[in-house]
Amino acid sequence: MTRACSLSELDDGKPFGVEIDDVEVVLVRQGDIVHALRDECSHATLSLSEGEVTRKGIECWLHGSCFDLRTGQPSSLPATEPVDVFGVEIRDGDVYVDVTTTTN
């Protein structure tokens, strides 16, 4: 696990892009839960952190593909492949992400 940021740096429901061990990651806070996904749309090589969070997940700003924050699975076209999801821990007010293993 590598420290990504302070929990207080994350606004609820707003994507936050960080680089962790040479991996681009987008963090999304939902209350006391933080999700971490690879910051790259699986349909087009674009940063998901530039999109917005909807009730369906995180939406790519260019073509509108949405990805579930928990699973990385696409919930709308044109994307058909999931994005990587990384493990997250919150310790002492800091967010830690493990980019060495994914749930996909």
TAFEN-V337713 format. One record per pair of residues at least 4 apart in sequence whose C-alpha atoms are under 7 Angstrom apart, sorted by the first residue. I is the first residue (numbers start at 0). J is the second residue. If there is no record, write none. Layout:
I|J, I|J
This chain:
0|95, 0|96, 0|97, 1|95, 1|96, 1|97, 2|93, 2|94, 2|95, 2|96, 3|17, 3|19, 3|94, 3|95, 3|96, 4|8, 4|93, 4|94, 5|92, 5|93, 5|94, 6|92, 6|93, 6|94, 9|15, 9|28, 10|28, 11|28, 11|29, 11|30, 12|27, 12|28, 12|29, 12|52, 13|27, 13|51, 13|52, 14|25, 14|26, 14|27, 14|48, 14|51, 14|52, 15|25, 15|26, 15|27, 15|48, 16|24, 16|25, 16|26, 16|48, 17|23, 17|24, 17|25, 18|22, 18|23, 18|24, 19|23, 19|24, 23|37, 23|38, 24|35, 24|36, 24|37, 24|38, 25|35, 25|36, 25|37, 25|38, 25|47, 25|48, 26|33, 26|34, 26|35, 26|36, 27|33, 27|34, 27|35, 28|32, 28|33, 28|34, 29|33, 33|87, 34|68, 34|69, 34|87, 35|84, 35|85, 35|86, 35|87, 36|71, 36|82, 36|83, 36|84, 36|85, 37|82, 37|83, 37|84, 38|46, 38|47, 38|48, 39|44, 39|45, 39|46, 39|47, 40|44, 40|45, 40|46, 40|47, 40|59, 40|82, 41|78, 41|80, 41|81, 41|82, 42|77, 42|78, 47|58, 47|59, 49|60, 50|57, 50|58, 50|59, 50|60, 51|57, 51|58, 52|56, 52|57, 52|58, 53|57, 53|58, 55|65, 55|67, 55|74, 56|65, 56|66, 56|67, 56|68, 57|65, 57|66, 57|67, 57|68, 58|63, 58|64, 58|65, 58|66, 59|63, 59|64, 59|65, 64|73, 64|75, 64|76, 64|77, 64|78, 65|73, 65|74, 65|75, 66|71, 66|72, 66|73, 66|74, 67|71, 67|72, 67|73, 67|74, 70|84, 71|81, 71|82, 71|83, 71|84, 72|80, 72|81, 72|82, 73|78, 73|79, 73|80, 73|81, 83|101, 83|102, 83|103, 84|101, 84|102, 84|103, 85|96, 85|97, 85|98, 85|100, 85|101, 85|102, 86|96, 86|97, 87|94, 87|95, 87|96, 87|97, 88|94, 88|95, 88|96, 89|93, 89|94, 89|95, 90|94
